[in-house]
Amino acid sequence: MSDKPITEMNASFNYIFDRLCMSYPASEARAIARLVLETRFGLTPIDICMGRDRTFSLEERRDLENIVKRLSQKEPVQYVLGQTDFCGRTFSVAPGVLVPRPETEELTEWIIRDEKASGFSSPDILDIGTGSGCIAITLSQELPQAQVSAIDISTQALAIARKNAERLGAAVDFRCQDILDSPSKEQDSPLWDIIVSNPPYVCEHEREDMEENVLRYEPSQALFVPDHDPLLFYRAIGEYAVKTLKEGGRLYAEINRAYGRETTRLFQSLGLRDVTLKKDFYDNERMIRCRK
């Protein structure tokens, strides 16, 4: 990696791109360079396309050098910049939470479409394993009559989610809870019109096919399940949904594309009905919806 100092003339798209090409494919390096310049340094897409530069202060030069160093070590750009976009809003993210994926946006949009077409006027919604709070906060703001709650086992994730909710002006009740623990008796009654979850679903044997930046930096607790029990969380979520969904209430979940049929059978065996698998943008069975 070059140790050449950053100056006004070379602190540009080409400078970042050249440095990142040592660690990333050219197309990815190009996209990351654009994102860094737009998000952190205020250059517009037109500025970048036209090759325009701007004066960088000493502090900005140091910031850029640190950004490039972290990116070169394969740290996700969302963590490096401290933010990512989700359903048209900007969320703070850090290594304590998963980086939201486009598939999760599709899941959230599915709920919003269904809810706007349904008869629920002010639904009670629970997000299980909320992470950054992206699903819960988006639902709260897109469905303003909804009462939204969210749980997560990670206090670090909940702190990030609460800050996101405060900054975005969303009213969400966040609580620390492990869905694998049996719900208390006072919770074993109809509470929710909608339950949604993007739980851990990556099997341990799938590690070898995953990107290095995910394995090194994103929280394993939010990603992996044992090979011998890939539906661990879906069983717990399904059992909880049977107890606490109101009659006609809906359960939505993001799933491992390899276990769509198995997840369907599991939910059916628990007594949930109208089970629907939905493919994502990449034609993978990635989402499921069912009804009590």
Rosetta blueprint (number, residue, H / E / L):
1 M L
2 S L
3 D L
4 K L
5 P L
6 I L
7 T L
8 E L
9 M L
10 N L
11 A L
12 S L
13 F H
14 N H
15 Y H
16 I H
17 F H
18 D H
19 R H
20 L H
21 C L
22 M L
23 S L
24 Y L
25 P L
26 A H
27 S H
28 E H
29 A H
30 R H
31 A H
32 I H
33 A H
34 R H
35 L H
36 V H
37 L H
38 E H
39 T H
40 R H
41 F H
42 G L
43 L L
44 T L
45 P H
46 I H
47 D H
48 I H
49 C H
50 M L
51 G L
52 R L
53 D L
54 R L
55 T L
56 F L
57 S L
58 L H
59 E H
60 E H
61 R H
62 R H
63 D H
64 L H
65 E H
66 N H
67 I H
68 V H
69 K H
70 R H
71 L H
72 S H
73 Q L
74 K L
75 E L
76 P L
77 V H
78 Q H
79 Y H
80 V H
81 L H
82 G L
83 Q E
84 T E
85 D E
86 F E
87 C L
88 G L
89 R E
90 T E
91 F E
92 S E
93 V L
94 A L
95 P L
96 G L
97 V L
98 L L
99 V L
100 P L
101 R L
102 P H
103 E H
104 T H
105 E H
106 E H
107 L H
108 T H
109 E H
110 W H
111 I H
112 I H
113 R H
114 D H
115 E H
116 K H
117 A H
118 S L
119 G L
120 F L
121 S L
122 S L
123 P L
124 D E
125 I E
126 L E
127 D E
128 I E
129 G L
130 T L
131 G L
132 S L
133 G L
134 C H
135 I H
136 A H
137 I H
138 T H
139 L H
140 S H
141 Q H
142 E H
143 L L
144 P L
145 Q L
146 A L
147 Q E
148 V E
149 S E
150 A E
151 I E
152 D E
153 I L
154 S L
155 T H
156 Q H
157 A H
158 L H
159 A H
160 I H
161 A H
162 R H
163 K H
164 N H
165 A H
166 E H
167 R H
168 L H
169 G L
170 A L
171 A L
172 V E
173 D E
174 F E
175 R E
176 C E
177 Q L
178 D L
179 I L
180 L L
181 D L
182 S L
183 P L
184 S L
185 K H
186 E H
187 Q H
188 D L
189 S L
190 P L
191 L L
192 W E
193 D E
194 I E
195 I E
196 V E
197 S E
198 N L
199 P L
200 P L
201 Y L
202 V E
203 C E
204 E H
205 H H
206 E H
207 R H
208 E H
209 D H
210 M L
211 E L
212 E H
213 N H
214 V H
215 L H
216 R H
217 Y H
218 E L
219 P L
220 S H
221 Q H
222 A H
223 L L
224 F E
225 V E
226 P L
227 D L
228 H L
229 D L
230 P L
231 L L
232 L H
233 F H
234 Y H
235 R H
236 A H
237 I H
238 G H
239 E H
240 Y H
241 A H
242 V H
243 K H
244 T H
245 L E
246 K E
247 E E
248 G E
249 G E
250 R E
251 L E
252 Y E
253 A E
254 E E
255 I L
256 N L
257 R H
258 A H
259 Y H
260 G H
261 R H
262 E H
263 T H
264 T H
265 R H
266 L H
267 F H
268 Q H
269 S H
270 L L
271 G L
272 L L
273 R E
274 D E
275 V E
276 T E
277 L E
278 K E
279 K E
280 D L
281 F L
282 Y L
283 D L
284 N L
285 E E
286 R E
287 M E
288 I E
289 R E
290 C E
291 R E
292 K L
